[in-house]
Amino acid sequence: MLYDFYGEECPHCVDMHPLVERLEKECGVTVVKKEVWHNDENRRELEAIDDGSLCGGVPFFYNDETKNFLCGSSSYEELKHWAGK
């Protein structure tokens, strides 16, 4: 599973949305999007993966299969590499 943990009002997260959509379309993957600033269940899920030692903020991209992660704004190429594409 590929996860995108984000905050609704986070400007960096908003900037990443088009790249995530492009990744899904071009590479045929699904990225599960989890809003964490207003959803306590999603926030707890993020905290179970990242106790602050990996990233400590959003956007936080996590590949459950490879355990690779990205913190903050990234390039499309970095996003593709994170997704294993």
N, C-alpha and C positions, 0 to 999 in steps of 0.2 A: 504494500500500500504506500502511496505517496500522499503526504499530508502538507497542507498549507495552513499554518496557524497564523491568524491575523487579527488586527483590531479594526473595528468598523471605521473609526475616524483617523486611523494611522495613515499619514500621507505616503510613507514608504510602501505600505501594504497596497494602497490604491495604485501606486505606480507599477507594482508587480502584477496586478490582475491581468492586464493585456498580455504579458509574457506567459503567464500560466495558461491562459486561454489558447495562445498560439502553440504552446507545447502540447496541449491536449489535442488540438486539431492536426498539427503536423506529425506528431509522433504516435498518435493513437493511444495515448495513456489517459487515465483518469486521476485527477488530483482531488483528494477529499479536502474540502475547505471547511475550516473550523474557526469561527469567530470566538475570541476568548475574552474580550473586554466586557461583553454583556451577557455571556453564557457561562455560568459557573461550571457546568459539566465539561464543556470544552476546555475551560481554563485548568480544571483538575487533570484532564487528560494530558494537556501540555506539560503541566508540572510533573507528572509521572515520567515523562520522557526527558524533560529538561528541568533539572532542579536549580537552574541558574548557572551551572558550570559549563554548559555548552554555548548558550546564547544569552539567555536572560531577558529576551524581549521578542518583539515581532517586527517584521515578518520572520517566521521560523519555519523552514521547510525541512521535513523529515522523511527519509526513505526507510520504511520499516524493514525491508528486505536486506538492504546493505548497511543500514545504520548510519548512512551518510546524512549530513545536514548542512543547511545553508542558513546564515544569519543575515538579516537586513536585505537591502536592495542588492540584486545580483544581475549580471548580464544574462542574456538568453543562452549563450554558450555554457555558462556556469550552471544554469538551470537544467539544460539538457544533460550535462555530465552528471549532475545530482540524480536525475531520473534514470540514469543508466542508458542514455540514448546517444 
